[in-house]
């Protein structure tokens, strides 16, 4: 910090990196919590609808595998997209689509 009370640009850059890191940590913590609960909830729904005329047949592990396959594919195409449109716009679009 400078004596005039203003923050240096280095401090602001570090602050932005820390805030971004904490934000991603919270997003993925929430995602992992939902991912761990999903198979149990779907199994409970399957048990409840077992004797109905239209039983539920979804599987939480299959849906999670599809999500992770999409993440893996997106990691392969993310770098060229960021190279073309720039990191600032890419982060904005990624946050917009993710939320």
N, C-alpha and C positions, 0 to 999 in steps of 0.2 A: 504494500500500500504506500502511496505517496503521502507526503506531509499535508497536501492540500485536501485530503479526505477522499480523493478519487481513487478508484481501483485501477491498478495497472492492467494493461491488455493481457499480460501473461497470467495474472490472477483470474481474469474473466474467462480466458480460454480453459484453464484448469477447472474452474467452477463449472463451465458448460460441460466438460467431459465427465465430471463427477455426477452432475445431475442427469445426464444421459445414461450413464451406467446404472445409477439407482433406478431410473425409470424402467430400463430394460429388465433389471433384476425383479422388480415388482410385477411387470407384465408376465414374465416367464414363471414366476412363482405362482401366480394366479392360474396360468395355463397348466402347470404341472399338478396343481391341486385338483383342477377340473378333470384332468386326464386320469388321475388316480381314482377319482370317485366314479367316473363314467362306467367302467365295466360292472361295478357293484350295483349301480342304479339300474342299468339295463338288464342285469341278471334278475333283479327284484321284479322288474316289469315283466320279464319273460315268465317268471314263476306265477305272477298274478294272472296273466292272460293264458296260461297253459291250457285250461279247459274251455276257453271261449271259442266261438266259431272262427274267429280270425286271430290266432295267437301271434304275439310279437316274436320275431325271429332275428332281430338285430344283434350285433355283437360289438361290444366296446373295443375289443382288441383289433378288429378289422378296421373300424373307423379310425383308430389311433394310427394304425399302420399306413392308412391312406394319407393322413395328415403329415406324418413324418416323411413319406415319399415325396409329397409336394414340397415340403421344406428342403429336402435334399436336392430336388430338381431346381428349386428357386435359387439355391446357393450357387449352382453352376451358371445360371444366367444373370445373377445379380451384378457381378463385376463388370461385364461389358455394358450393362445398362447404366451403371454409375459412371463409367468412363465416358459415355455418350452424353448424358444429361447433367452430370455433375453431382457432387455429394449432397449439396444443400437441397436441391430439388428432389433427389432420390430419397433423402431422409423424410422430407415432407410428404411425398407420395406414399412411401412405405408406412408412415404413421397414419396417414389418412385411410389407406386400405386396411391396415391392421385393426383400426378401431372401428 
